[in-house]
Amino acid sequence: MPDLPIDYQSSTLPPVEQMDKPTDAFLDVPTPDTETDVTLLDLFPNYAEKDEVAEKTKIRLRHVFSNIRDRSDLEDIWDKNDEMFRCKPDASKDSTHRANEAKLQEEQAASAIKDNIAKLTSKDSPSIGPDDADVTIVEFFDYNCGYCKRALPDVQAIAASDKKVRFVFKEMPILGPTSGTAAQWALAAKRQDKYFEYHTALMEFKGQKEEKQLAKIAKDLGLDVEKMKKDASSDEVQAEIDADVELARTIGINGTPAFIVEETLYPGYIGEDGMVQAIKEAREQQ
């Protein structure tokens, strides 16, 4: 293993082609806070243009480095995570190969959506719009997601202008503990038939979504706050959230927002115009 210098503090690495093995400098990598997700891309931004580095190297450094006692442990971890740590570009991954990979992912998502369409569009899920809508849009979201907040007016506009569209809402609290708490309270509001009102208030709310603030929002909407607290902490509500998250993973959704228009997945924010176009294409395929 070559003795290559790594200046961790200035986020530099030796040339990629020389990264056959780690150096002793990795033994000095500090352990981050347990709540902080750190990627090699964050640490070493000169790797920003390497194929899929950001996705493939997302790890908790605490998990990876916590058991390193000596150089042999380091080399063992390196060998087991060869592709992740070396970050070497694969010559076979040209534009055609990447396009094929993207197509395969789309096909896998489409298949998973078709297999799970009943769960996605269940009448038990929170929704707005008619049950006999000719187009159903499923949104996976997080209450702490900026782009999910940005998508709310788009959803409201289409719901108001197109009475043949149904929106189904799936909780995907992936951005911290308060995301999970907010999702629990939203589903509790559903049990008092005010899900969308509470959902809207949460999306428009600016500030920490702690129980005190969530209770105030409920009170302002005329909800039974004590019942909300009880329902929010129930096993049934948590099971519904867990099922939504698992459904997202099955389909291959890794972030929020994500929209499924009929059986087509649109990951990320697509805006009102993009949503209108997706609805038009869905109707043309019927």
Secondary structure, DSSP 8 states (H G I E B T S, - for coil): -------TTTT----GGG-SS--GGGGG-----TT--EEHHHH-GGGTTSTTHHHHTEE-HHHHHTT--SHHHHHHHHHHTHHHHH----TT--HHHHHHHHHHHHHHHHHHHHHTHHHHT-TTS-EES-TT-SEEEEEEE-TT-HHHHHHHHHHHHHHHH-TTEEEEEEE---S-HHHHHHHHHHHHHHTTT-HHHHHHHHHH--S---HHHHHHHHHHTT--HHHHHHHHTSHHHHHHHHHHHHHHHHHT--SS-EEEETTEEEES--HHHHHHHHHHHHHHT-
